[in-house]
Amino acid sequence: MTIQDKLAAQRIYMLLGALFITSLVVSNLIFQKFFYWYPFHIEVFGTKLFEISVGILPYPITFLITDLISEIYGKKRANQVVVAGIFASIFSLGIVLVSDAVPATSWSPVTDGMFQTVFGSTAIAVTASMLAYLFAQFVDIQIYHFWKGLTKGKHLWLRNNGSTFCSQFLDTFTIVFLLCSFDIIEWEKFSGLLISGVVFKWLIAIFDTPFMYLGVFLFKKRFKLQVNEEISLL
């Protein structure tokens, strides 16, 4: 690869990292709003499928991005993005805590009570999310590269979906378990929310498989990569 190609690959890597971190931080900030999507009128342990947090919407994007980075840039670069996401989450948590601590003026459109209602559980949410995220993302990367080595760079759909299915289950279980443990969510909703979250994430994982193929195709075409070849950045 030429220096110009390496610089272009570096810029794309930074862009993917920015999308990853944004998706992660935003999912931590908006998680307290729940919505419903009823393609099927099914109840699971007393909870309708799918009654889920809006925080789940951007979160699967992070797994797509780490899989894409793993495929193109390698395991080390994928782990670096994960670590950067952890620091971003901690930093955003610090900003929220400081903002919550300072008193609102009498004319502030957002009162202390309103801010506390929206962001009051952010510390717990970010802690729960980071624990789940750390565990799930590193598991995702490990499983992805295990299958990549086993299949010698072939069967992209297998490592993409296989790693995501396992990691998304661990992620959802850990988050729901911790939120129930801190009494943010009632325990009676645990099983229903777990199943709804896992099924929804698995559907998203299946849906994003063509985008994974498209991304890998564009990378290989642009940088003339061979099967199982990875980009070595500057």
C-alpha positions in Angstrom: 0.0 0.0 0.0 1.1 3.5 -0.7 1.4 6.2 1.9 -1.7 7.9 0.4 -3.6 4.6 0.9 -2.5 4.3 4.4 -3.5 7.8 5.2 -6.9 7.2 3.7 -7.3 4.0 5.7 -6.3 5.9 8.8 -9.0 8.5 8.2 -11.6 5.9 7.7 -10.5 4.1 10.9 -10.9 7.3 12.8 -14.3 7.9 11.4 -15.4 4.4 12.3 -14.1 5.0 15.8 -16.0 8.2 16.1 -19.3 6.5 15.1 -18.6 3.7 17.5 -17.9 6.0 20.5 -20.9 8.2 19.6 -23.3 5.2 19.5 -22.0 3.9 22.8 -22.2 7.2 24.7 -25.6 8.1 23.3 -27.0 4.7 24.2 -26.0 5.3 27.8 -27.6 8.7 28.0 -31.0 7.8 26.5 -31.6 4.4 28.0 -34.4 5.4 30.5 -37.0 5.9 27.7 -38.7 2.7 26.7 -40.7 2.2 23.5 -42.8 -0.5 22.0 -42.6 -2.3 18.6 -45.3 -4.8 18.1 -44.8 -6.6 14.8 -46.2 -9.6 16.8 -48.6 -9.4 19.7 -46.7 -11.8 21.9 -46.1 -11.6 25.7 -43.0 -13.1 27.2 -43.1 -13.6 31.0 -45.7 -10.8 31.3 -43.7 -8.3 29.1 -44.8 -7.6 25.5 -42.4 -8.3 22.7 -40.8 -5.9 22.0 -40.9 -3.3 24.9 -37.4 -2.2 25.0 -35.2 0.8 25.9 -34.3 3.3 23.1 -30.7 2.8 24.3 -30.8 -0.5 22.4 -31.2 1.3 19.0 -27.7 2.7 18.6 -25.9 -0.1 20.6 -25.9 -2.8 17.9 -24.1 -0.4 15.6 -21.0 -0.7 17.9 -20.8 -4.5 17.2 -21.1 -4.0 13.5 -18.3 -1.5 13.6 -16.0 -3.6 15.8 -16.6 -6.6 13.5 -15.8 -4.4 10.4 -12.6 -3.1 12.1 -11.7 -6.6 13.1 -12.0 -7.8 9.6 -10.2 -5.0 7.9 -7.7 -3.6 10.5 -7.2 -6.6 12.8 -7.8 -7.6 16.4 -5.4 -5.0 17.9 -7.2 -2.0 16.3 -10.6 -3.3 17.3 -9.5 -3.6 20.9 -8.1 0.0 20.8 -11.5 1.3 19.8 -13.2 -0.6 22.6 -10.8 0.9 25.1 -11.4 4.4 23.7 -15.1 3.8 24.1 -14.6 3.0 27.8 -12.7 6.3 28.4 -15.4 8.2 26.5 -18.1 6.7 28.7 -16.2 7.6 31.9 -15.6 11.1 30.6 -19.3 11.6 29.7 -20.3 10.3 33.1 -18.1 12.9 34.8 -19.7 15.7 32.8 -23.2 14.5 33.7 -22.4 14.2 37.4 -21.0 17.7 37.5 -24.0 19.1 35.6 -26.3 17.3 38.0 -24.4 18.8 41.0 -24.6 22.5 40.1 -28.0 24.1 41.0 -30.3 25.3 38.2 -31.3 29.0 38.1 -34.9 30.0 38.9 -35.5 30.7 35.1 -33.8 27.6 33.8 -36.1 25.7 31.3 -34.7 22.5 32.8 -35.1 22.3 36.5 -33.0 20.3 38.9 -35.8 17.8 39.4 -36.3 17.4 35.6 -32.6 16.9 35.0 -32.4 14.4 37.9 -35.3 12.4 36.5 -33.7 12.1 33.1 -30.0 11.7 34.1 -30.3 10.6 37.7 -29.6 7.0 37.0 -26.9 7.7 34.4 -24.1 6.7 36.8 -25.6 3.3 37.4 -26.5 3.0 33.7 -23.0 3.8 32.5 -21.5 1.5 35.1 -23.8 -1.4 34.1 -23.3 -0.6 30.4 -19.5 -0.5 30.7 -19.3 -3.8 32.6 -21.5 -5.5 30.0 -19.9 -3.7 27.2 -16.4 -4.6 28.2 -17.2 -8.2 28.6 -19.4 -8.5 25.5 -17.1 -6.5 23.1 -13.9 -8.4 24.0 -15.8 -11.7 23.7 -17.1 -10.5 20.3 -13.6 -9.7 19.1 -12.2 -13.0 20.4 -14.9 -15.1 18.9 -14.8 -13.2 15.6 -11.0 -13.8 15.2 -11.3 -17.4 16.3 -13.8 -18.1 13.5 -11.8 -16.0 11.1 -8.7 -18.1 11.7 -10.7 -21.3 11.6 -12.3 -20.5 8.3 -9.1 -18.9 6.9 -11.0 -15.7 6.1 -14.0 -17.3 4.4 -17.7 -17.5 5.5 -17.9 -13.8 6.7 -21.6 -14.3 7.7 -20.6 -17.0 10.1 -18.1 -15.1 12.2 -20.1 -11.8 11.9 -23.4 -13.3 13.2 -21.8 -16.0 15.4 -19.7 -13.6 17.4 -22.5 -11.0 17.6 -25.1 -13.5 18.8 -22.9 -14.7 21.7 -21.8 -11.2 22.7 -25.2 -9.6 22.5 -26.7 -12.2 24.8 -23.9 -11.6 27.4 -24.4 -7.8 27.0 -28.1 -7.9 27.4 -28.1 -10.3 30.3 -25.5 -8.3 32.2 -27.2 -4.9 31.7 -30.7 -6.1 32.6 -29.3 -8.0 35.6 -27.5 -5.0 37.0 -30.4 -2.6 36.4 -32.7 -5.0 38.2 -30.1 -5.3 41.0 -30.1 -1.5 41.5 -33.9 -1.4 41.5 -34.1 0.7 38.3 -36.2 -2.1 36.7 -38.5 -4.5 38.6 -37.2 -8.1 38.8 -40.5 -9.4 37.4 -39.6 -7.7 34.1 -36.2 -9.4 34.0 -37.0 -12.4 31.8 -39.2 -10.6 29.4 -36.8 -7.7 28.9 -33.9 -10.1 28.5 -35.7 -12.2 25.8 -37.0 -9.1 24.1 -33.6 -7.4 24.1 -31.7 -10.5 22.8 -34.2 -11.3 20.1 -34.3 -7.7 18.9 -30.5 -7.5 18.8 -30.3 -10.8 16.9 -32.7 -9.5 14.4 -30.6 -6.3 13.9 -27.5 -8.5 13.6 -29.1 -10.5 10.8 -30.3 -7.3 9.2 -26.9 -5.7 9.2 -25.1 -8.7 7.6 -25.5 -7.3 4.1 -24.0 -4.0 5.3 -21.1 -5.9 6.7 -20.6 -7.6 3.3 -20.9 -4.3 1.5 -18.4 -2.6 3.8 -15.8 -5.4 3.5 -16.3 -5.4 -0.3 -15.7 -1.6 -0.6 -12.6 -1.8 1.6 -11.1 -4.7 -0.4 -11.9 -3.0 -3.7 -10.5 0.4 -2.5 -7.3 -1.0 -0.9 -6.9 -4.1 -3.1 -6.9 -6.5 -0.2 -6.7 -10.3 -0.6 -8.7 -12.8 1.4 -7.8 -12.6 5.1 -5.5 -9.7 4.5 -5.6 -6.8 7.0 -4.6 -3.2 6.7 -1.5 -2.2 8.7 -1.9 1.5 9.7 0.9 4.0 10.1 
